[in-house]
Amino acid sequence: MNLGGRTALVTGASGGLGHAIARALAQRGARLVLTARRVEVLDALAAETGGRALACDLNDRAALLPLVEEAGPVDVLVANAANPASGRIESFTVEDIDRALDVNLRAPMVLARLMCDGMAERGGGQIVFISSLSGKAGTVGASLYAATKFGLRGFAQGLREDLRPRGVGVSTIFPGFIRDAGMFHDAGAKLPGYVGTKQPEDVADAVVSAIENNRAETDVAPIGLRFGATVAMLAPELAANVQRRLGADKVASDMAAGQQDKRR
Ligand SMILES: NC(=O)c1ccc[n+]([C@@H]2O[C@H](COP(=O)([O-])OP(=O)(O)OC[C@H]3O[C@@H](n4cnc5c(N)ncnc54)[C@H](OP(=O)(O)O)[C@@H]3O)[C@@H](O)[C@H]2O)c1
């Protein structure tokens, strides 16, 4: 798909990766509909990119259909919003679990459902899910987050085949640790020196390339992390052992502490 003149709805546009994705899509000539809860942040980004800001709380199930109706015809959905949902399961209330599932998994599924018919009727479209390497490897202190991100992967793989005959492409992006902006950066956790990071712009480039080339899956992480995620898919017990020895627990607990304010 050529993005010029197409309308793209980006969820989580007020966040670190959302900003980079919105700017990259705008540079390609897309018309943007930007959504999140913090409308003052969205307004500034909308002014910068020539887009439209629509406030929406993805925890509010009744707000999803009105969001789609207000957005109007959309050619590209980038389901990027997420609750970091970091921490050990004992630290979550049942309401916290529901919130993470709603924002990270249910809302992307419902938005895809509500938008795919219109995309197909208008001759095609693209649905992009922002997952995480946590959607390929479950790690200590990230069970709930991983459940939502694994869920996105399975949904996207099936959806891609369902929608292929109707001309709607489906892509999933799997970022590792992203520096400079976003939920990992904001948490202030330090990684061991051998763990590499990528930038928000790398994720944005992967989103653009996924849309333009209808790519199924793209990892955005240095080779070492991508290799680790592949090992975790093939030999999860081995990967868990290695992570334990490398001190994954400390990074996970620092991240959970730094992301407490984003659980709501
Ligand atoms: N940063 C990383 O290292 C990294 C790594 C792997 C994957 N990812 C994924 O990348 C995506 C973007 O994350 P980020 O790093 O940009 O995080 P972020 O800066 O914390 O942004 C999260 C976005 O989600 C929105 N959001 C959260 N709860 C919401 C709700 N109830 N209703 C509507 N919007 C809500 C936030 O907007 P409001 O608060 O304004 O509502 C914000 O725009 C996420 O899917 C994340 O899982 C990030």
The ligand as a Gaussian input file, in Angstrom:
#p B3LYP/6-31G(d) Opt

LIG

0 1
 N        8.816000       1.015000      24.750000
 C        9.254000      -0.233000      24.618000
 O       10.409000      -0.555000      24.960000
 C        8.334000      -1.272000      24.022000
 C        8.855000      -2.553000      23.813000
 C        8.019000      -3.538000      23.275000
 C        6.722000      -3.228000      22.936000
 N        6.238000      -1.983000      23.160000
 C        4.853000      -1.707000      22.786000
 O        4.802000      -0.505000      22.040000
 C        3.511000       0.090000      22.198000
 C        3.671000       1.567000      22.564000
 O        4.275000       1.655000      23.836000
 P        5.135000       2.896000      24.322000
 O        6.479000       2.409000      24.628000
 O        4.974000       4.024000      23.390000
 O        4.426000       3.191000      25.714000
 P        3.878000       4.540000      26.355000
 O        4.770000       5.684000      26.025000
 O        3.614000       4.209000      27.779000
 O        2.517000       4.750000      25.584000
 C        1.400000       3.921000      25.841000
 C        0.233000       4.502000      25.062000
 O       -0.937000       3.712000      25.334000
 C       -1.997000       4.592000      25.685000
 N       -2.927000       3.969000      26.613000
 C       -2.651000       3.302000      27.758000
 N       -3.793000       2.976000      28.391000
 C       -4.803000       3.448000      27.622000
 C       -6.223000       3.434000      27.738000
 N       -6.849000       2.886000      28.795000
 N       -6.961000       3.997000      26.762000
 C       -6.367000       4.577000      25.687000
 N       -5.027000       4.614000      25.508000
 C       -4.256000       4.070000      26.480000
 C       -1.311000       5.785000      26.351000
 O       -2.118000       6.947000      26.207000
 P       -2.841000       7.751000      27.388000
 O       -2.076000       7.504000      28.662000
 O       -2.807000       9.181000      26.919000
 O       -4.211000       7.184000      27.386000
 C       -0.062000       5.925000      25.478000
 O       -0.371000       6.680000      24.322000
 C        2.802000      -0.739000      23.259000
 O        1.953000      -1.659000      22.633000
 C        3.930000      -1.472000      23.957000
 O        3.490000      -2.664000      24.561000
 C        7.019000      -0.988000      23.701000

